[in-house]
Every structure is written in C-alpha cells, then in structure tokens.
Amino acid sequence: MMRTIQSWLIAITIPVLYAVLLRWLFDNDLMGAFPIALMSISFLGGVPFGVGYLTIYLSDIEKVQNKKYCAMAPWVPMVVFMIITLVWQVEGLACWLMILPIWFGVSTIGGLIAGARRRRKHNDSQKLLSSWVVLLPLAVCSTGKADPAPHRPLRSLYL
C-alpha cells in the first residue's frame, strides 16, 4: 500500500515540477541569447506531451498495462499544475479554460505513447528516448521573444 502511494506521488510530482520549471524557464529572460516564447507551439504542445509521457514512464508497470490509465493519468499532473499557477496568480482561469482541453488531449497522446513503449521490453535506448522527450520543448522552441524587424516610420501621406 505504501509503495503504491509513493509511486503515485512520484508519478505526479516529477511531471508537475517539470511543467513548473518549463513554465518559469519559458517566461523568464534568463536565456537572453536564446529567446523563447511562452505561448509558442513548443510550450503549448511540448510541455503537456512531456508531462503525459513522464507520468506514465514513472508509473508502476502494472498500472501501465491499463490503456485507460495511460490515457487519463496524465490529466492529474495537468490539473495540479493548473491549480499551482492559479494559486500563484501566474495564469488566470480564463486562460486555463481555453487551453486545458488541448493540454488534456496532448498529455493523453504522450501518456499513450509512453504506455506503448513501457509495455514493450524495457531497455537503455528507451531511457535515452525518454530524455529526449522531456527536452523536446527546449529543442524545438521558437524565437517568439526576439525583436521584430526594424520598422520604418511613415514620413508622408499622400491622399
């Protein structure tokens, strides 16, 4: 019983910390030489995919045998992440209501892929792939915060 609670906490806590870390990283100017946008495809798609993948990758193999678990378990860390951002007033409820259905869908895809991989034989190449999946949002991030092209002001107007 205690092992089940501990493994469930690990399968939820690590993906939530992953999402919080990436949310902070994508919203911070720490990476000035490599500007990234919070509302980029890599954040909006990569983070929930990574959360779903991590949730199932860190779950007990007995639970992973159930495809419904693989599809719906990633929703728990997504809801916990949503609550954290609402409590810290990082995001508003309106933002979450718009993005949550998409994030549930993408995290489900990540969970189903991780479940299919976990049901196969476990080997070292799977660990390497899991590392890449977790780094996916950073690997494909856009340069949305980069300064736009210089704009020439309009000097005269002909009617």
Backbone torsions as a table, in degrees:
resi	resn	phi	psi	omega
1	MET	NA	-46.1	-178.8
2	MET	-66.0	-36.8	178.8
3	ARG	-65.0	-37.8	179.0
4	THR	-64.7	-43.9	178.6
5	ILE	-64.6	-43.2	-180.0
6	GLN	-63.1	-44.7	-179.6
7	SER	-67.9	-35.3	177.5
8	TRP	-66.1	-41.6	178.2
9	LEU	-63.7	-39.8	177.9
10	ILE	-65.0	-43.7	-178.2
11	ALA	-67.3	-18.2	177.7
12	ILE	-100.4	-43.8	-173.6
13	THR	-65.5	-46.4	-177.1
14	ILE	-64.4	-45.4	175.3
15	PRO	-62.3	-35.5	177.8
16	VAL	-66.1	-44.1	177.2
17	LEU	-62.6	-37.9	176.0
18	TYR	-59.7	-46.8	-179.9
19	ALA	-65.6	-42.5	179.4
20	VAL	-64.2	-43.7	179.5
21	LEU	-61.6	-46.0	-179.8
22	LEU	-68.8	-35.5	176.5
23	ARG	-61.0	-43.9	179.1
24	TRP	-66.9	-43.2	-178.8
25	LEU	-65.0	-42.2	-178.4
26	PHE	-71.8	-22.2	-177.8
27	ASP	-99.0	-5.7	-177.3
28	ASN	-97.9	157.2	177.3
29	ASP	-96.6	20.8	-179.6
30	LEU	-64.5	-29.5	-177.5
31	MET	-100.3	57.0	-175.4
32	GLY	-57.5	-37.4	-179.9
33	ALA	-74.4	-17.0	-178.2
34	PHE	-130.6	73.6	-174.6
35	PRO	-66.1	135.0	179.2
36	ILE	-129.9	152.2	-175.4
37	ALA	-106.4	136.8	178.5
38	LEU	-64.1	-43.6	-177.6
39	MET	-94.1	44.5	178.2
40	SER	-96.5	165.1	178.5
41	ILE	-62.2	-36.1	-179.0
42	SER	-65.6	-35.3	177.4
43	PHE	-77.7	-47.3	-175.7
44	LEU	-69.2	-26.0	178.8
45	GLY	-107.0	-38.3	-175.7
46	GLY	-71.7	-39.7	-177.3
47	VAL	-66.4	-50.6	179.1
48	PRO	-65.3	-32.9	176.2
49	PHE	-63.2	-45.0	178.7
50	GLY	-64.3	-39.5	178.2
51	VAL	-63.4	-45.2	178.6
52	GLY	-62.8	-43.6	180.0
53	TYR	-63.4	-48.0	-179.6
54	LEU	-63.0	-40.6	-178.9
55	THR	-58.0	-46.0	-178.2
56	ILE	-77.8	-36.6	178.9
57	TYR	-61.3	-34.3	-178.1
58	LEU	-91.7	-2.8	-179.9
59	SER	-81.0	160.1	175.7
60	ASP	-63.6	143.7	-177.3
61	ILE	-63.0	-29.3	178.1
62	GLU	-63.4	-39.6	179.1
63	LYS	-72.3	-32.9	-177.4
64	VAL	-67.8	-21.8	178.1
65	GLN	-63.9	-24.2	179.9
66	ASN	-88.8	116.9	-177.3
67	LYS	-68.4	-30.4	176.5
68	LYS	-64.4	-38.5	176.5
69	TYR	-62.0	-45.1	-179.8
70	CYS	-63.1	-31.2	-179.0
71	ALA	-80.1	-34.9	-171.6
72	MET	-108.4	-21.5	-179.9
73	ALA	-60.5	-35.4	178.5
74	PRO	-63.2	-16.0	179.1
75	TRP	-68.9	-29.8	-177.7
76	VAL	-62.7	-52.1	176.9
77	PRO	-62.8	-30.7	178.4
78	MET	-65.3	-42.0	179.2
79	VAL	-68.3	-39.6	177.6
80	VAL	-62.7	-43.0	177.1
81	PHE	-61.6	-41.6	177.8
82	MET	-60.7	-45.7	179.9
83	ILE	-61.9	-41.7	179.1
84	ILE	-61.2	-45.4	-178.9
85	THR	-70.0	-29.9	175.9
86	LEU	-71.3	-42.5	-179.7
87	VAL	-65.7	-42.1	179.6
88	TRP	-78.6	-2.3	-179.1
89	GLN	56.7	39.8	176.1
90	VAL	-85.0	-38.5	177.6
91	GLU	-127.6	158.2	177.1
92	GLY	-100.0	165.2	-178.9
93	LEU	-63.5	-36.3	179.7
94	ALA	-61.9	-41.5	177.9
95	CYS	-60.6	-44.9	-178.5
96	TRP	-67.4	-38.9	179.5
97	LEU	-63.6	-31.0	178.9
98	MET	-77.2	-39.7	-171.1
99	ILE	-94.8	-22.1	-174.0
100	LEU	-58.3	-42.6	177.7
101	PRO	-60.5	-38.5	178.4
102	ILE	-67.3	-44.3	-179.5
103	TRP	-65.5	-36.8	175.6
104	PHE	-61.6	-43.9	179.7
105	GLY	-63.6	-45.8	-178.5
106	VAL	-69.2	-39.1	178.4
107	SER	-68.0	-31.7	175.2
108	THR	-64.6	-42.3	177.4
109	ILE	-61.2	-45.4	177.1
110	GLY	-60.0	-41.5	178.9
111	GLY	-65.9	-41.4	179.7
112	LEU	-66.8	-38.6	177.6
113	ILE	-66.5	-44.5	178.3
114	ALA	-62.9	-39.3	178.9
115	GLY	-63.2	-42.8	178.6
116	ALA	-62.9	-40.0	179.0
117	ARG	-69.7	-38.8	-179.7
118	ARG	-69.7	-31.4	179.9
119	ARG	-71.7	-21.3	173.7
120	ARG	-78.0	178.4	179.5
121	LYS	-63.6	133.2	-178.5
122	HIS	-82.1	123.5	178.9
123	ASN	-143.4	178.5	-175.7
124	ASP	-68.5	-30.6	179.7
125	SER	-66.6	-28.3	176.8
126	GLN	-66.9	-37.3	177.9
127	LYS	-64.7	-39.5	178.5
128	LEU	-65.7	-43.4	178.1
129	LEU	-62.6	-40.4	179.5
130	SER	-62.1	-36.3	176.7
131	SER	-63.5	-41.1	179.5
132	TRP	-68.0	-37.5	179.2
133	VAL	-62.5	-41.1	-179.6
134	VAL	-66.7	-33.9	-179.6
135	LEU	-87.9	-2.3	-177.3
136	LEU	-51.5	-47.4	-179.1
137	PRO	-60.2	-33.3	178.8
138	LEU	-78.9	-30.6	-178.4
139	ALA	-71.4	-31.3	-176.1
140	VAL	-114.6	17.5	-175.2
141	CYS	-65.2	147.9	-179.0
142	SER	-88.6	169.5	178.5
143	THR	-103.4	54.0	-175.9
144	GLY	-68.5	-21.8	-179.9
145	LYS	-92.8	1.3	179.4
146	ALA	-65.6	150.6	179.6
147	ASP	-65.7	138.3	179.0
148	PRO	-69.5	166.1	178.7
149	ALA	-59.3	146.1	-179.9
150	PRO	-56.1	142.5	-175.4
151	HIS	-111.6	129.8	179.5
152	ARG	-90.3	123.9	-179.6
153	PRO	-68.7	149.6	177.8
154	LEU	-76.8	120.7	-176.1
155	ARG	-96.6	-27.6	179.7
156	SER	-145.5	152.4	-178.8
157	LEU	-126.7	123.0	-179.5
158	TYR	-103.8	128.0	177.9
159	LEU	-105.8	NA	NA
